[in-house]
Amino acid sequence: MALKCRDIPELPGLESIQMRGGGFGSDNTVRWPYVAENRSFSHWVKGGELVFVTGISRHRSPANLAECLYEGRECGISGLVVLTGDAYIGQLPAMLSRLADELAIPLFEQPYSLPMVEVTETIARAILASERAKESPDEGLAEALVAGIGRHQLDRLIGQYLPGAAATLEESRDLLDAWFTEKGNQSAMAEALDCHRNTIRNRMNRLAEEMPPEADPNEYFKTLVLAHLLSRP
């Protein structure tokens, strides 16, 4: 599924980007992010871009920001993101939200403190993941998710929800694969791994012993299996 404007605040790390107007265009497809440094950007876009205006290299008055929306409509951009903060563009003019509604161009506000490189990388990964999933539907949801959030972000999330479990994941890949394939049937797991059922039971018990004492065993194990499925080679 193509990345839509409404999906932007839902991407990992981009929760602080908020839509401030132009909701009727929220289903616009985002083809690529583009950071506009010049007063006019019409010569530099092809249509479908999510255009970012920072105010760093050029002063952006309310009138100029309105021009960006008008120009964006003529160029067929998917949406406009305005960075706000104390340094450059102090706040989003109220009239800009009304104009975005009128033109049906999604208007977003992004705090200047959010690093631009992280934003563009996250959006680019999400676009590539959506294209990859469309071209290779048999590849699987897990692969598409990993491509979308990036391996580094996945490792960070695993460390957040399963602190200290990296070694456990590495040592238990065969066990977790068998558990998932055989739907938890220990006899079938033993047959798949060519070992005695007691071996499976002992290994499962060791996994339980390694869980944090405050963790819910069922939820922890499901999270462990999910992390394994997403991170396996």
N, C-alpha and C positions, 0 to 999 in steps of 0.2 A: 504494500500500500504506500502511495506517495506521501511524503511529508507535507502536512498542511500547516497553515499559519497558526491554527488553534493548537497544534501540537507543541509549539515552541516552548511555552512555559512548563510543559510536562517533561521535557528532556532533563536528564540528570545534570544537576548543577545550574540549571537555568531557571529555577523556580522564582528568582527575584525579578525576572522579566515579566512585566504585566501588560496585558492588552488594555489600552485606554480609549479605543474608539474603532470604528469601522468593522464592527462585529459581523455585518452582513457579508463581508469578504473573508470570513475566517476559514472558509474551505479552499481558499486560494492555495495552489500548490507552490511550494518553495523549491525552485530549481537550484539555487545556489546563494550563499551570502555574499554581499558586496559592501565594502566600506567606502562611502563617498567622501572624498577629500576636497573636490572642487565645488564651486558654487552650483554648477549644473552637472548632472551625471548622465544625461540622455545619450551622449556619444559613447558611453562606457558600459551600457547594459544592453541585454538582448531580450529582456522580458522574463518574468518569473523570478527575478532576484528579490531577496529580502535585503533591503538597502538600510545600512547603518549610517547614522549621522552623528558625529562625535563633537563637532565644534572645535576640535583641536587646532587644525591648520587654518580655519576660516571662521570668522564670527558669524553666528547663526541667530538672526533676529527672528521674532515671531513671524514677520512677513516672509522672510526667507524660508522658514520651516513650512509655511503654507505653500510657498512655491514648490517645495519638494513634493508635497502631496499632489499638487496639480500636475507637476512634471511626471511624477510616478504613475498617475492615471494614464497620461499620454503614452508612456513607455511600456505600460503593462507590467509593472513590478508587482510582486505578490504582497508586499507590505513594507512599512517604514518603521525603523527602530530609532528612537532618539535617546541618546545617552544624557543623563542628567546628573548634576552634582555641583558642588561649590566652584569647581575650577573653570568650567566652560559654559554649558547651558544649565542655568540654575534650576529651572523647573519647567515642566511642560505647560505651555499656554493653554488655558481652558478652551479657547476658540479652536485650537488644533484638533481636539477630540471631536468637536461638533462638525468640523470640516471633514474629518475622516469618516464620520457617520454618513455625511452627505455624499461623499465620493465612494463609499463602500470599500475603502482601502484600510486594512488592518493597521492600526497605529499602536506601537509598543513603546513602553518606557523601560529603559535599562539603567540601573545605577552605574555610574562611572567607575565605581570601585570594583565591579565585576570585570576581570581581565578579558580584553577583547579577543585575545588569542584562544582562550578557553571556549569562548562563545562560538567563534567561527569553526574551530576544530570539532566541537560537539555537533553543530548543525551539519557540517560536511560529512561526518561519520554517519549521522542518521540518514542523510540523503543517499549515501553510497550503500548503506545497509538496505534501504527500501528498494533501491535498484537491483541490488544483489538478490534479494528475496523474490523480486518479480521475475528476474531472468532465470533463477534456479529455485523454483518452488519446492523441489525435492530435497533441498539442502537441509531444511529443518529450522524450526523456530529458535532453538538454542543458538545455532550459528548466526542467525540474523540478529538475535539479541546481543550477542557478544560483539558483533561487528558494529552494532548501533551505539553501544556504550563505550566500547574500547576495552582492550585487555587491562590497561592500567586502572581504569575505573572499576572493572570487575574485581580485580585483586583488592582494591581498596574496600569495596563493599563486603567481600568475603572476610577481610580482616575485621570489619566493623561488626558483622553479625555472627561471625565464628572466630572470635579472637583465639589465637594460638592453635588453630586447627589445621594449619598448612601441612604439617608433618602427618597428621592423621589422614588427611585427604590423599596424600601421596602414597602412604602405606596401605590404604584400604581401597584403592581403585578397583581391583578385581572383585572385592567383596561387594562394593556398592553397585558395580555393574551387574553382578549376579542378583543382588537383591532387587534391583529395578527390573531386570529382564524376567525374573521368576516370581515377581510380585510378592516377595517376602517369604516364599515357601522354602524353608530351610533344607528339606530333603532334595528339592530340585536344585537349590543352590549348591549343595554338596556334590551332586552329580555333575553339575556344570563345571565346578572347580576341581573335580576329580579328587575329593577328599571325604573324610568321614563327617557325618552330620554333627558329631560332637565338636569337631574342629570349627565348623560354622558357628555353633552355639557359643563356643569359647571366644571366638573373634568378635561376635556381636556383643557379648558381655564386656569385653575389653573396650569396645566403642562406648558402651554405656558408662563405664567407669571413668572415661576421659571427658565426659560431658561436665560442664560447670555445675556445681551443686544446686544453683538456683534455677537452672534451665528446666523447662518442661521437656521430658524425654522424647515425646512424640514430635513436638514442634522442632526440637533441635535436630532430630534425625532427618526429618523431612527437609530442613534447611541444608543439612549436610549433603543429602542426596542431590538436591537442586544445585548446590555449589559444584558438586562433582560433575554433574551433567553439563554444566555451562563451561567448566574449566578443563575438561578432558581434551587431550590433543585431537 
